């Protein structure tokens, strides 16, 4: 059995492939992409576990599904389609900072100075990995990515506060994906985001996105937060832009520069420092 932190690390590595799909293989319809991703991932997980949550948990499930899926997916695809992948990844790397502050405010867990140093170091490493000269900055894209990361961070902290509803983590994840997917579908229908032709490549990309990059990773993500807490798990999201760099180098033949390689080393060092800080507490 894979440990919770190792599983969450695998999750964030798989998320690194999402930039490739969003930028090249998916149609330019962000809310439709988010809806298909969420509903497809939920359908896959419901095949593995079909349990109803307790009646007193529906309100919390709606909050978690909205934060972790509805807002996260909808805003992520807006940011990913309006910003260069590197710029979007830098804003996503703010997640560990948001989680430390939210956990301090909501869970009353005051972070140590070493934890703050680790996440700031990781953010600097991500900037070294992904930022390029002349990177375009789009105001709507920036706002979308900040909202996306804030939603996922708050969702993780609230999951740490509320715990599990007493059903399997597979069903718990599936219900969150279903709730967020329904919300995104309604938004896409209202704004007409389902328009446009869909190619065979788009359908293949949606299947990969729903199962390999959503259903399985989110199961590992929520399992990690449930077992170790959001503060311990969120810094692993720094592996997502590092993975995107490796994907560009291996699949697209975009070779990294020395500064980017140094950035990878800095990110890994920040994760090691963060784990040491958590163990010390």
C-alpha positions as CSV (number, residue, x, y, z in Angstrom):
1,X,0.0,0.0,0.0
2,X,1.3,3.4,-1.0
3,X,1.8,5.8,2.0
4,X,-0.5,8.9,2.1
5,X,2.3,11.4,1.3
6,X,3.8,9.2,-1.4
7,X,0.3,8.9,-2.9
8,X,-0.2,12.7,-2.8
9,X,3.2,13.2,-4.5
10,X,2.1,10.8,-7.3
11,X,-1.1,12.9,-7.6
12,X,0.8,16.2,-8.0
13,X,3.1,14.6,-10.6
14,X,0.1,13.4,-12.6
15,X,-1.4,16.9,-12.4
16,X,1.7,18.1,-14.2
17,X,0.4,16.5,-17.4
18,X,-2.8,18.6,-17.3
19,X,-1.0,21.7,-18.7
20,X,-0.1,19.7,-21.8
21,X,-3.7,18.6,-22.3
22,X,-5.2,22.0,-21.6
23,X,-2.9,23.8,-24.0
24,X,-2.8,21.3,-26.9
25,X,-5.4,18.6,-26.9
26,X,-8.6,20.1,-25.3
27,X,-11.1,22.5,-27.0
28,X,-10.9,26.1,-25.8
29,X,-14.0,25.7,-23.5
30,X,-12.8,26.0,-19.9
31,X,-16.1,25.3,-18.1
32,X,-16.9,22.4,-20.4
33,X,-13.4,21.0,-19.8
34,X,-13.9,21.3,-16.1
35,X,-17.3,19.7,-16.1
36,X,-16.3,16.7,-18.3
37,X,-13.2,16.2,-16.1
38,X,-15.1,16.2,-12.9
39,X,-18.1,14.1,-14.0
40,X,-15.9,11.6,-15.8
41,X,-13.7,11.2,-12.7
42,X,-16.8,10.8,-10.5
43,X,-18.3,8.1,-12.8
44,X,-15.0,6.2,-12.7
45,X,-14.8,6.2,-8.9
46,X,-18.5,5.4,-8.5
47,X,-17.8,2.2,-10.4
48,X,-15.4,1.3,-7.6
49,X,-17.5,2.4,-4.6
50,X,-21.2,3.5,-4.4
51,X,-21.9,4.6,-0.8
52,X,-24.2,7.3,0.4
53,X,-22.8,9.9,2.9
54,X,-24.7,10.5,6.2
55,X,-27.6,12.9,5.9
56,X,-25.8,15.5,8.2
57,X,-22.9,15.6,5.8
58,X,-24.6,16.9,2.7
59,X,-23.9,20.5,3.5
60,X,-20.3,19.9,4.1
61,X,-20.0,17.8,0.9
62,X,-21.4,20.7,-1.1
63,X,-18.9,23.1,0.4
64,X,-16.0,20.7,-0.2
65,X,-17.2,19.8,-3.7
66,X,-17.5,23.5,-4.6
67,X,-14.1,24.4,-3.3
68,X,-12.0,21.4,-4.3
69,X,-13.7,20.8,-7.7
70,X,-16.2,23.3,-8.9
71,X,-14.2,26.5,-8.3
72,X,-10.8,24.7,-8.7
73,X,-11.5,23.2,-12.1
74,X,-13.5,26.1,-13.5
75,X,-10.9,28.7,-12.6
76,X,-7.9,26.4,-13.4
77,X,-8.9,26.0,-17.0
78,X,-9.6,29.7,-17.4
79,X,-6.1,30.5,-16.1
80,X,-4.4,27.6,-18.0
81,X,-5.9,28.7,-21.3
82,X,-5.2,32.5,-20.8
83,X,-1.7,32.3,-19.3
84,X,1.5,30.6,-20.4
85,X,1.9,27.3,-18.5
86,X,4.9,28.7,-16.6
87,X,3.1,31.8,-15.4
88,X,0.0,29.7,-14.3
89,X,2.3,27.3,-12.5
90,X,3.9,30.0,-10.4
91,X,0.5,31.1,-9.1
92,X,-0.4,27.5,-8.4
93,X,2.7,27.2,-6.3
94,X,1.3,29.8,-3.9
95,X,-0.9,27.0,-2.5
96,X,1.4,26.0,0.3
97,X,1.6,29.6,1.5
98,X,-2.2,29.9,1.4
99,X,-2.6,26.7,3.4
100,X,-0.2,27.8,6.1
101,X,-2.1,31.0,6.6
102,X,-5.5,29.4,6.4
103,X,-4.5,26.6,8.8
104,X,-3.2,29.3,11.2
105,X,-6.5,31.2,11.0
106,X,-9.0,28.3,10.9
107,X,-7.2,25.4,12.7
108,X,-5.2,27.6,15.1
109,X,-2.0,25.9,14.0
110,X,0.7,28.5,14.0
111,X,3.4,27.5,11.4
112,X,7.0,27.5,12.3
113,X,9.5,29.9,10.7
114,X,11.2,26.9,9.0
115,X,7.9,25.9,7.4
116,X,7.4,29.4,6.0
117,X,11.0,29.4,4.8
118,X,10.5,26.1,3.0
119,X,7.4,27.2,1.1
120,X,8.9,30.5,0.1
121,X,12.0,28.7,-1.1
122,X,9.8,26.3,-3.0
123,X,8.0,29.2,-4.6
124,X,11.3,30.7,-5.7
125,X,12.3,27.3,-7.1
126,X,9.1,27.1,-9.2
127,X,9.7,30.6,-10.5
128,X,13.2,29.6,-11.6
129,X,11.7,26.5,-13.3
130,X,8.8,28.0,-15.3
131,X,9.2,31.8,-15.8
132,X,10.6,32.9,-19.1
133,X,11.6,36.3,-20.6
134,X,8.6,38.0,-22.1
135,X,6.0,35.8,-20.4
136,X,2.6,37.2,-21.1
137,X,0.5,38.4,-18.1
138,X,-3.3,38.4,-18.5
139,X,-5.3,40.0,-15.7
140,X,-8.3,37.6,-16.0
141,X,-5.9,34.6,-16.1
142,X,-4.0,35.8,-13.0
143,X,-7.3,36.3,-11.0
144,X,-8.5,32.9,-12.1
145,X,-5.3,31.1,-11.0
146,X,-5.3,32.9,-7.6
147,X,-8.9,32.0,-7.1
148,X,-8.2,28.4,-8.2
149,X,-5.4,28.0,-5.7
150,X,-7.2,29.7,-2.9
151,X,-10.2,27.4,-3.4
152,X,-8.1,24.2,-3.3
153,X,-6.2,25.5,-0.3
154,X,-9.3,26.3,1.7
155,X,-10.9,23.0,0.7
156,X,-7.9,21.1,2.0
157,X,-8.0,23.0,5.3
158,X,-11.7,22.4,5.8
159,X,-11.2,18.7,5.0
160,X,-8.6,18.7,7.7
161,X,-11.0,20.3,10.1
162,X,-14.1,18.2,9.3
163,X,-12.4,14.8,8.7
164,X,-14.2,12.0,6.8
165,X,-18.0,11.4,6.7
166,X,-17.5,7.7,7.6
167,X,-17.6,6.3,4.0
168,X,-14.8,5.0,1.9
169,X,-12.3,7.6,0.6
170,X,-13.2,6.5,-2.9
171,X,-16.9,7.3,-2.5
172,X,-16.0,10.5,-0.6
173,X,-13.9,11.7,-3.5
174,X,-16.5,10.6,-6.1
175,X,-19.3,12.7,-4.4
176,X,-17.1,15.8,-4.3
177,X,-16.3,15.4,-8.0
178,X,-20.0,14.8,-8.8
179,X,-21.1,18.0,-7.0
180,X,-18.4,20.1,-8.6
181,X,-19.1,18.6,-12.0
182,X,-22.8,19.4,-11.8
183,X,-22.0,23.0,-10.8
184,X,-19.6,23.3,-13.7
185,X,-22.2,21.8,-16.1
186,X,-24.8,24.4,-15.1
187,X,-22.3,27.2,-15.5
188,X,-21.2,25.9,-19.0
189,X,-24.9,25.7,-20.1
190,X,-25.7,29.2,-18.9
191,X,-22.7,30.8,-20.7
192,X,-22.9,28.5,-23.7
193,X,-19.5,26.9,-23.2
194,X,-20.5,23.6,-24.8
195,X,-20.4,25.1,-28.3
196,X,-17.8,24.1,-31.0
197,X,-16.7,20.9,-32.7
198,X,-15.2,18.0,-30.7
199,X,-12.5,16.0,-32.4
200,X,-11.5,12.4,-31.8
201,X,-8.3,13.7,-30.2
202,X,-10.4,15.9,-27.8
203,X,-12.4,12.9,-26.7
204,X,-9.3,10.8,-26.1
205,X,-7.8,13.7,-24.1
206,X,-11.0,14.0,-22.0
207,X,-10.9,10.3,-21.2
208,X,-7.2,10.5,-20.0
209,X,-8.1,13.7,-18.1
210,X,-11.1,12.3,-16.3
211,X,-9.6,8.9,-15.2
212,X,-5.8,9.2,-15.1
213,X,-5.5,12.9,-14.2
214,X,-8.6,13.4,-12.1
215,X,-10.2,10.3,-10.6
216,X,-7.1,8.5,-9.5
217,X,-5.1,11.6,-8.5
218,X,-7.9,13.2,-6.4
219,X,-8.4,9.9,-4.6
220,X,-4.7,10.0,-3.6
221,X,-4.9,13.7,-2.8
222,X,-7.9,13.5,-0.4
223,X,-6.5,10.3,1.1
224,X,-3.2,12.1,1.9
225,X,-5.0,15.1,3.4
226,X,-7.2,12.8,5.5
227,X,-4.2,11.0,6.9
228,X,-1.5,13.7,7.2
229,X,-3.4,17.0,7.0
230,X,-3.4,19.8,4.4
231,X,-0.3,21.6,5.8
232,X,1.8,18.5,5.2
233,X,0.4,17.6,1.8
234,X,-0.1,20.9,0.0
235,X,3.7,21.7,-0.5
236,X,3.8,18.6,-2.7
237,X,1.9,20.6,-5.3
238,X,5.3,22.2,-6.1
239,X,6.0,18.9,-8.0
240,X,3.4,19.8,-10.6
241,X,5.3,22.5,-12.5
242,X,8.5,20.4,-12.2
243,X,6.6,17.6,-13.9
244,X,5.4,20.0,-16.6
245,X,9.1,20.9,-17.3
246,X,10.0,17.3,-17.6
247,X,7.1,16.6,-19.9
248,X,8.1,19.5,-22.1
249,X,11.7,18.2,-22.3
250,X,10.8,14.6,-23.0
251,X,7.7,14.9,-25.2
252,X,8.1,18.3,-26.8
253,X,11.9,18.4,-27.0
254,X,12.0,21.7,-25.1
255,X,15.2,21.3,-23.2
256,X,15.6,23.0,-19.8
257,X,18.1,25.8,-19.2
258,X,20.6,25.6,-16.4
259,X,18.5,28.0,-14.3
260,X,15.5,25.7,-14.6
261,X,17.6,22.7,-13.5
262,X,18.7,24.7,-10.5
263,X,15.1,25.5,-9.8
264,X,14.2,21.8,-9.7
265,X,16.9,21.3,-7.2
266,X,15.6,24.2,-5.1
267,X,12.1,22.8,-5.2
268,X,13.2,19.3,-4.0
269,X,15.3,20.9,-1.3
270,X,12.3,23.0,-0.1
271,X,10.2,19.8,0.1
272,X,12.9,18.1,2.2
273,X,13.1,21.1,4.5
274,X,9.3,21.2,4.9
275,X,9.1,17.5,5.8
276,X,11.8,18.1,8.4
277,X,9.9,21.1,9.8
278,X,6.8,19.0,10.1
279,X,8.6,16.2,11.8
280,X,10.2,18.6,14.3
281,X,6.7,19.9,15.3
